[in-house]
Amino acid sequence: MKRKRTEKLIVIAKGLAGRPYKYGSKPSEAPRYFDCSSFIQYLYKQIGITLPRCAIEQARCGRLVKNKKHLKAGDLIFLHGKSGHYNKKFPMGIGHVVMYLGNGKIIHATSKRIQNYPKIIEKGEVKREPASKILKRKDIVVIKRILG
């Protein structure tokens, strides 16, 4: 059962590659637009798992993965990011979430900020990329396993 859910999660995620990024997108805008955390929330909802809307709250869910070498498909990698949200559990902040697809690949709703004020504008999309792009970074805050 767990394996089928993971396989379904990965198929759905891959099928959304190329969907446009929208900063602060709402769950009602999925699957047309995503930001990083709404993408993860949407994916897990498709397999019957409810996750919070924002990345810092998602990081409280699941089991801790202590070693990057033990990643499994569906694991979530949380990064500090350039701007983030902070709380007592994660005082260093969390600004981005990525899902590990397996086989050395990740998927995430990624963007580049092109305007800050008066309105935040970011351009991007859901992208599949080599996991090494994320795993070599020093700003990984926590890795969590939701499935299993």
N, C-alpha and C positions, 0 to 999 in steps of 0.2 A: 504493500500500500504506500509506504513512504517513498519507495523508488518511483512509483508511478506519479506521485505528486511532484517529485523533483523533476522528472522528465517533462511533465506538463508545464511546470514553471519555466523551464529552460526554453521549451518550444515557443511559449507565449512571449517570453522576453525577446528571443531572436526575431520573432515576427514583428516586433514593434521598432526594430532598428530603423532609424531615419525619421521617426516621428519628431516634430518640432518641439523645442524647449520653450517654455514660457515661465518666467520668474513668478513664483507664488501661485502656480496653477492650482485650481481647486479640484477636488475629486470629481465633481460634476463635469469637468472639462476633459477627463480621461475617457477614452484613449486618444483623443485628438491632440492634446498638449500635455506635457509633463515638465515638472522640475524634478530634481533628483529624488526627493523623498516621496512625492506623489507617484512617481514611477514604481518605486519599491512597494508602496502601499497598494497600488493597483495590481501589481503582479501577484502578491500574496493573497489578495482578496479573490483572485481568480481560482485559487486552489483551496479556498475556504478558511484562510487565516486572516484575522483582523489585526492590523498593525496601526499604531498611531500615525497621524498625518506628518509630523515633522521628524527630521533625522535624529535630533537629540533625544526624542522620546522613543524612537525606534531602537536606538542604541541600548535602551534599558531592557529590551525584550531578548528572549532566547538565552542560549548558553555561551559562555566565553570560549573563544578559540584562542589558546595561548600561544600557538606557534603558526606562523604563516605557512610553514611547510605542510601543515595538516588541513589545508583548506579543502572543502567539499563543495560541489555544485550547490548553489543557493545561499552560501554564506555571504554575510554582509560585512563590508569593510567601511568603517567610518573614519573620515579624515577631518583634520582641523579646518582646512580651507582658509581662504583669505578673509572671509567674514563668516562668523558663526554665531551660534547660540550657546549660552553658558548656563550651567546649573551646578548644584552641589555635587552631584554624581560625576559630572564632566566639567570641572572648573577650567580645563584648558580649551573647552569649546568644541563643537562639532559643526562643520559647515558643508559637508558633502557625504553622500553614501553611494556605494558601488556594490554590485552583486557579482560574485564569482560564478562563472558559467561552467568551470571545469576545463580540462585540457589547456591550461595556461591562458585562458581568456576571461575578460570581464565585460560587463555591460553596465552602462549608466546614462542618465540624462545629463549631459555635460554642456557647458556654455562658456561664453566669454562676455564679460560685462563691457558694454560699449558706451554706457552713460550712467552716471550716478544720480544726479539731482537735476531738476526737481523730480524726475521720474526715473526709476531704475529700468534700464533696458538691457537685456541680455539676448544674445543670439546663440543658438546651438541646436542639438538634436540628441536623440538616443543613439549611442554609439557602442559598437563592439570593438574592443581593443585588446592588445596583449596585456596580461595581468602584470607583467614586469613594469609597465608604465606606472602602476600604482604601488606595487609591493616594494619598490626600491625607495619610495618616499619615506622621509623621516617624520612626517606629520600624521601617521596613522594613530588614531586615538584608541580604537578598540575593534575587534573582529567578533561577530556574533553568528551563531548557528541557530536558525529558527526551526529548521526541519531536523528531527532526530535528536 
